[in-house]
Amino acid sequence: MSKTIQRRFEEYAYVLHFTPQGSSKVVRGRTGNIVEAIGENYFTLLELLAFPNITFEVGERVYIGKDRRDKIISVLGKLRYQDLSPAAKNELLNVIEMIVIKNEERFVNYFNTLQPVTPRLHALELIPGIGKTLTRVILDEREKKPFKSFKDIQERIGLKEPEKQIAKRILEELEGARICIFVKR
């Protein structure tokens, strides 16, 4: 019996940078309206080909799923962090933070469910601002009652701006961190 690997695709992506009449970094010889973007669910860095005469705003959410697309012709492929333009890298942290805030419930749930990675390292410790002491406090607090919001996390454990800390960790993972808790490879 063979196992089928379920491939997961992004349905939506957020624009990091738009180059009218640019050259693709993924498909050799391909030119057109090139969009560098980050996927909403798996934080996949993507290069997209847009329809002519369309413009984009940084942080704009665009549909890239299998159904009829209104702004994007095709997904050209995945990008590595190193392949992003300087402009896209410059916007990346802000766009990631925006995605985290828009999906607050999903990211708060990580605080309620993350487990140890190794016997000596808990996944919570990978989030900037959280060490062993704060991990213990989080585990104790979530045992009493699950966290409901970023504000709840901040008030109960004292972690300042959890959404910013999560965004920083996602950026570290995109830059090549060995252990990933948010980014799917």
Secondary structure as GFF3:
##gff-version 3
##sequence-region A 1 185
A	DSSP	beta_strand	12	23	.	.	.	ID=ss1
A	DSSP	beta_strand	31	39	.	.	.	ID=ss2
A	DSSP	beta_strand	45	50	.	.	.	ID=ss3
A	DSSP	beta_strand	61	63	.	.	.	ID=ss4
A	DSSP	beta_strand	72	78	.	.	.	ID=ss5
A	DSSP	three_ten_helix	81	83	.	.	.	ID=ss6
A	DSSP	alpha_helix	86	102	.	.	.	ID=ss7
A	DSSP	alpha_helix	104	113	.	.	.	ID=ss8
A	DSSP	beta_strand	116	118	.	.	.	ID=ss9
A	DSSP	beta_strand	121	122	.	.	.	ID=ss10
A	DSSP	three_ten_helix	123	126	.	.	.	ID=ss11
A	DSSP	alpha_helix	132	144	.	.	.	ID=ss12
A	DSSP	alpha_helix	150	157	.	.	.	ID=ss13
A	DSSP	alpha_helix	162	174	.	.	.	ID=ss14
###
